[in-house]
C-alpha cells in the first residue's frame, strides 16, 4: 500500500485494531470515502467531505446532520443509507498502518 499523510486532529482517539468497535478516530474516512462519501465528495480517494469533528471524535456528517448532506431525502432514510455504507457497528475495517 502506498504511503500517505492523513491530517487529523491530535486529540482524535487512536485508530482501533481492525475488527474492533469504531471509536471515531477518522482514519478510514480521511483515507478514502465510502460509496456514499464518494458521491458527496466527488472523489474516490482522500478525505470525505462529510467527515466532521464533534470536539471529541470524528463522525459521519450524514449520520449527524442528514439534511445538510442529503436534503432531498427524509432524514431517516439518509441515516439508514449512511449507516449501511459506512458499515456501522461492524468494527473497524481500515486495515491501515498508522504508525
N, CA, C and O of each residue as an XYZ file, in Angstrom:
396
protein
N       0.858     -1.182      0.000
C       0.000      0.000      0.000
C       0.899      1.238      0.000
O       1.883      1.277      0.738
N       0.582      2.234     -0.803
C       1.419      3.430     -0.855
C       1.347      4.215      0.451
O       0.371      4.128      1.197
N       2.396      4.976      0.706
C       2.431      5.816      1.899
C       1.695      7.109      1.618
O       1.758      7.646      0.512
N       1.000      7.602      2.624
C       0.290      8.869      2.510
C       0.216      9.497      3.891
O       0.295      8.808      4.908
N       0.067     10.789      3.911
C      -0.106     11.503      5.161
C      -1.580     11.847      5.295
O      -2.179     12.427      4.390
N      -2.154     11.485      6.430
C      -3.549     11.801      6.727
C      -3.524     12.814      7.863
O      -2.989     12.539      8.937
N      -4.098     13.974      7.624
C      -4.121     15.007      8.650
C      -5.397     14.909      9.477
O      -6.504     15.083      8.969
N      -5.212     14.627     10.755
C      -6.323     14.528     11.698
C      -5.955     15.323     12.948
O      -4.784     15.619     13.185
N      -6.942     15.654     13.722
C      -6.705     16.386     14.967
C      -5.878     15.538     15.927
O      -6.075     14.327     16.023
N      -4.966     16.172     16.626
C      -4.107     15.460     17.574
C      -4.915     14.829     18.697
O      -4.526     13.792     19.234
N      -6.039     15.446     19.057
C      -6.849     14.923     20.156
C      -7.809     13.806     19.730
O      -8.562     13.285     20.553
N      -7.780     13.443     18.455
C      -8.622     12.332     17.990
C      -8.135     11.032     18.638
O      -6.940     10.861     18.875
N      -9.065     10.124     18.921
C      -8.630      8.851     19.507
C      -7.757      8.081     18.519
O      -7.887      8.260     17.308
N      -6.870      7.227     19.028
C      -6.039      6.427     18.120
C      -6.884      5.386     17.387
O      -7.918      4.945     17.889
N      -6.437      5.007     16.209
C      -7.163      4.006     15.431
C      -7.219      2.688     16.205
O      -6.196      2.202     16.688
N      -8.419      2.113     16.320
C      -8.515      0.810     16.993
C      -7.995     -0.293     16.076
O      -7.904     -0.096     14.865
N      -7.658     -1.431     16.631
C      -7.258     -2.560     15.783
C      -8.403     -2.949     14.836
O      -9.578     -2.785     15.165
N      -8.046     -3.456     13.679
C      -9.034     -3.892     12.702
C      -9.986     -4.896     13.351
O      -9.554     -5.839     14.013
N     -11.285     -4.678     13.152
C     -12.309     -5.549     13.695
C     -12.869     -5.082     15.028
O     -13.937     -5.536     15.439
N     -12.170     -4.185     15.707
C     -12.656     -3.659     16.986
C     -13.687     -2.561     16.723
O     -13.729     -2.004     15.627
N     -14.525     -2.244     17.725
C     -15.546     -1.202     17.533
C     -14.946      0.148     17.134
O     -13.850      0.508     17.564
N     -15.674      0.871     16.319
C     -15.262      2.208     15.891
C     -15.208      3.130     17.108
O     -16.082      3.088     17.975
N     -14.172      3.960     17.157
C     -14.057      4.932     18.237
C     -14.043      6.371     17.729
O     -13.828      7.303     18.505
N     -14.271      6.554     16.427
C     -14.306      7.903     15.870
C     -12.936      8.478     15.578
O     -12.763      9.696     15.610
N     -11.955      7.631     15.293
C     -10.597      8.122     15.018
C     -10.533      8.915     13.714
O      -9.713      9.825     13.592
N     -11.379      8.589     12.741
C     -11.421      9.305     11.473
C     -10.485      8.801     10.401
O     -10.520      9.292      9.273
N      -9.647      7.831     10.723
C      -8.651      7.355      9.761
C      -9.299      6.841      8.480
O      -8.867      7.199      7.384
N     -10.328      6.008      8.603
C     -10.933      5.399      7.412
C     -11.494      6.464      6.464
O     -11.248      6.416      5.259
N     -12.236      7.412      7.002
C     -12.879      8.434      6.158
C     -11.895      9.487      5.670
O     -12.141     10.140      4.656
N     -10.790      9.661      6.375
C      -9.759     10.594      5.917
C      -8.907      9.956      4.814
O      -8.347     10.657      3.971
N      -8.817      8.634      4.828
C      -8.039      7.911      3.814
C      -8.817      7.809      2.502
O      -8.295      8.138      1.437
N     -10.070      7.351      2.588
C     -10.892      7.171      1.383
C     -12.364      7.175      1.779
O     -12.733      6.581      2.792
N     -13.193      7.828      1.003
C     -14.620      7.865      1.331
C     -15.316      6.540      1.035
O     -14.890      5.774      0.170
N     -16.400      6.287      1.777
C     -17.257      5.132      1.499
C     -18.023      5.418      0.201
O     -17.872      6.504     -0.358
N     -18.831      4.490     -0.290
C     -19.577      4.758     -1.524
C     -20.435      6.028     -1.459
O     -20.484      6.784     -2.429
N     -21.104      6.269     -0.342
C     -21.895      7.495     -0.214
C     -20.979      8.714     -0.178
O     -21.278      9.738     -0.791
N     -19.876      8.602      0.534
C     -18.892      9.691      0.581
C     -18.304     10.007     -0.786
O     -17.985     11.160     -1.076
N     -18.158      8.976     -1.634
C     -17.669      9.211     -2.997
C     -18.632     10.103     -3.763
O     -18.217     11.001     -4.496
N     -19.921      9.848     -3.587
C     -20.922     10.682     -4.254
C     -20.896     12.113     -3.709
O     -20.921     13.076     -4.475
N     -20.845     12.242     -2.390
C     -20.875     13.560     -1.767
C     -19.588     14.344     -2.006
O     -19.626     15.561     -2.189
N     -18.455     13.652     -2.004
C     -17.156     14.305     -2.166
C     -16.720     14.425     -3.619
O     -15.815     15.191     -3.949
N     -17.373     13.659     -4.479
C     -16.999     13.594     -5.895
C     -15.533     13.197     -6.072
O     -14.806     13.749     -6.897
N     -15.132     12.216     -5.260
C     -13.774     11.686     -5.360
C     -13.751     10.263     -4.834
O     -14.627      9.853     -4.072
N     -12.737      9.515     -5.250
C     -12.597      8.124     -4.816
C     -11.478      7.954     -3.797
O     -11.387      6.916     -3.142
N     -10.632      8.961     -3.659
C      -9.520      8.908     -2.715
C      -9.475     10.211     -1.936
O     -10.023     11.228     -2.360
N      -8.822     10.162     -0.806
C      -8.690     11.354      0.020
C      -9.872     11.485      0.979
O     -10.807     10.686      0.954
N      -9.805     12.493      1.806
C     -10.794     12.677      2.862
C     -12.197     12.916      2.315
O     -12.393     13.622      1.326
N     -13.148     12.311      2.983
C     -14.560     12.516      2.660
C     -14.974     13.910      3.134
O     -14.612     14.329      4.234
N     -15.717     14.610      2.319
C     -16.186     15.952      2.694
C     -17.180     15.911      3.854
O     -17.345     16.907      4.558
N     -17.834     14.790      4.059
C     -18.827     14.673      5.130
C     -18.214     14.292      6.480
O     -18.941     14.165      7.465
N     -16.892     14.108      6.543
C     -16.230     13.781      7.797
C     -16.243     15.010      8.697
O     -15.742     16.068      8.316
N     -16.816     14.873      9.887
C     -16.969     16.014     10.794
C     -16.353     15.721     12.156
O     -16.405     14.592     12.645
N     -15.776     16.744     12.755
C     -15.206     16.669     14.096
C     -16.235     17.208     15.076
O     -16.763     18.300     14.872
N     -16.531     16.461     16.141
C     -17.547     16.915     17.097
C     -16.957     17.441     18.405
O     -17.690     17.692     19.362
N     -15.654     17.607     18.445
C     -14.991     18.078     19.648
C     -14.315     16.972     20.424
O     -13.447     17.232     21.257
N     -14.712     15.724     20.153
C     -14.119     14.568     20.824
C     -13.706     13.471     19.855
O     -12.738     12.747     20.088
N     -14.460     13.360     18.756
C     -14.191     12.299     17.782
C     -14.731     12.717     16.419
O     -15.484     13.683     16.295
N     -14.326     11.967     15.406
C     -14.840     12.198     14.061
C     -16.140     11.427     13.889
O     -16.307     10.333     14.427
N     -17.048     12.012     13.137
C     -18.357     11.398     12.880
C     -18.706     11.568     11.402
O     -18.187     12.454     10.723
N     -19.586     10.711     10.928
C     -20.114     10.844      9.566
C     -21.156     11.961      9.585
O     -22.139     11.890     10.324
N     -20.939     12.976      8.780
C     -21.868     14.100      8.723
C     -23.260     13.701      8.281
O     -24.233     14.341      8.680
N     -23.384     12.669      7.473
C     -24.703     12.229      7.030
C     -25.486     11.650      8.205
O     -26.706     11.794      8.271
N     -24.792     10.998      9.129
C     -25.469     10.483     10.325
C     -25.814     11.610     11.292
O     -26.881     11.603     11.905
N     -24.912     12.574     11.426
C     -25.096     13.665     12.383
C     -26.089     14.712     11.876
O     -26.950     15.173     12.626
N     -25.965     15.081     10.612
C     -26.799     16.142     10.033
C     -27.246     15.750      8.621
O     -26.777     16.332      7.643
N     -28.148     14.769      8.508
C     -28.527     14.262      7.183
C     -29.143     15.321      6.264
O     -28.963     15.255      5.048
N     -29.852     16.277      6.813
C     -30.481     17.314      5.975
C     -29.446     18.193      5.274
O     -29.689     18.688      4.173
N     -28.303     18.381      5.909
C     -27.251     19.201      5.291
C     -26.648     18.491      4.088
O     -26.313     19.136      3.095
N     -26.504     17.167      4.163
C     -25.815     16.419      3.116
C     -26.742     15.839      2.059
O     -26.378     15.761      0.886
N     -27.934     15.435      2.467
C     -28.896     14.852      1.534
C     -30.268     15.477      1.767
O     -31.183     14.796      2.228
N     -30.422     16.755      1.458
C     -31.661     17.460      1.789
C     -32.895     16.936      1.057
O     -34.016     17.177      1.504
N     -32.718     16.235     -0.044
C     -33.856     15.735     -0.823
C     -34.401     14.410     -0.277
O     -35.454     13.950     -0.719
N     -33.688     13.787      0.686
C     -34.150     12.530      1.269
C     -34.679     12.761      2.682
O     -34.175     13.632      3.390
N     -35.672     12.007      3.097
C     -36.070     12.063      4.502
C     -34.869     11.701      5.385
O     -34.085     10.819      5.035
N     -34.729     12.367      6.503
C     -33.562     12.177      7.374
C     -33.365     10.713      7.770
O     -32.234     10.227      7.795
N     -34.448     10.013      8.077
C     -34.304      8.611      8.494
C     -33.747      7.745      7.364
O     -32.946      6.843      7.608
N     -34.165      8.017      6.142
C     -33.649      7.262      5.002
C     -32.180      7.597      4.751
O     -31.380      6.703      4.476
N     -31.823      8.862      4.843
C     -30.425      9.273      4.656
C     -29.532      8.610      5.695
O     -28.452      8.119      5.367
N     -29.983      8.595      6.952
C     -29.201      7.949      8.017
C     -29.063      6.446      7.768
O     -27.985      5.881      7.954
N     -30.141      5.806      7.351
C     -30.094      4.378      7.061
C     -29.101      4.075      5.934
O     -28.334      3.115      6.007
N     -29.130      4.898      4.911
C     -28.208      4.739      3.785
C     -26.766      4.889      4.263
O     -25.911      4.066      3.935
N     -26.499      5.932      5.034
C     -25.143      6.153      5.548
C     -24.728      5.008      6.469
O     -23.605      4.512      6.374
N     -25.615      4.591      7.349
C     -25.328      3.518      8.292
C     -24.874      2.266      7.551
O     -23.928      1.595      7.963
N     -25.560      1.964      6.456
C     -25.213      0.780      5.676
C     -23.882      0.942      4.964
O     -23.042      0.043      5.007
N     -23.681      2.085      4.306
C     -22.476      2.264      3.503
C     -21.210      2.466      4.314
O     -20.119      2.176      3.823
N     -21.322      2.951      5.529
C     -20.114      3.052      6.349
C     -19.918      1.780      7.171
O     -18.963      1.675      7.941
N     -20.814      0.827      7.009
C     -20.747     -0.452      7.725
C     -20.709     -0.218      9.230
O     -19.922     -0.833      9.950
N     -21.559      0.669      9.684
C     -21.621      0.989     11.112
C     -21.898     -0.254     11.938
O     -22.646     -1.138     11.522
N     -21.295     -0.310     13.100
C     -21.455     -1.405     14.071
C     -20.843     -2.723     13.595
O     -21.153     -3.776     14.152
N     -19.993     -2.685     12.592
C     -19.347     -3.906     12.108
C     -17.876     -3.966     12.485
O     -17.198     -4.940     12.159
N     -17.384     -2.972     13.147
C     -15.980     -2.943     13.550
C     -15.110     -2.199     12.562
O     -15.496     -1.985     11.413
N     -13.951     -1.814     13.011
C     -13.006     -1.059     12.182
C     -12.587     -1.895     10.979
O     -12.153     -3.039     11.119
N     -12.725     -1.305      9.794
C     -12.307     -2.012      8.585
C     -11.160     -1.294      7.883
O     -10.819     -1.632      6.749
N     -10.565     -0.308      8.549
C      -9.434      0.418      7.968
C      -8.150     -0.356      8.265
O      -7.520     -0.177      9.308
N      -7.791     -1.201      7.341
C      -6.588     -2.024      7.509
C      -5.384     -1.205      7.065
O      -4.743     -1.501      6.056
N      -5.095     -0.165      7.846
C      -4.004      0.748      7.528
C      -3.010      0.788      8.671
O      -3.391      0.707      9.839
N      -1.745      0.913      8.336
C      -0.705      1.055      9.360
C      -0.629      2.531      9.723
O      -0.293      3.358      8.876
N      -0.934      2.868     10.959
C      -0.985      4.271     11.371
C       0.220      4.669     12.219
O       0.181      5.698     12.894
N       1.267      3.890     12.198
C       2.463      4.236     12.989
C       3.273      5.324     12.339
O       4.305      5.728     12.874
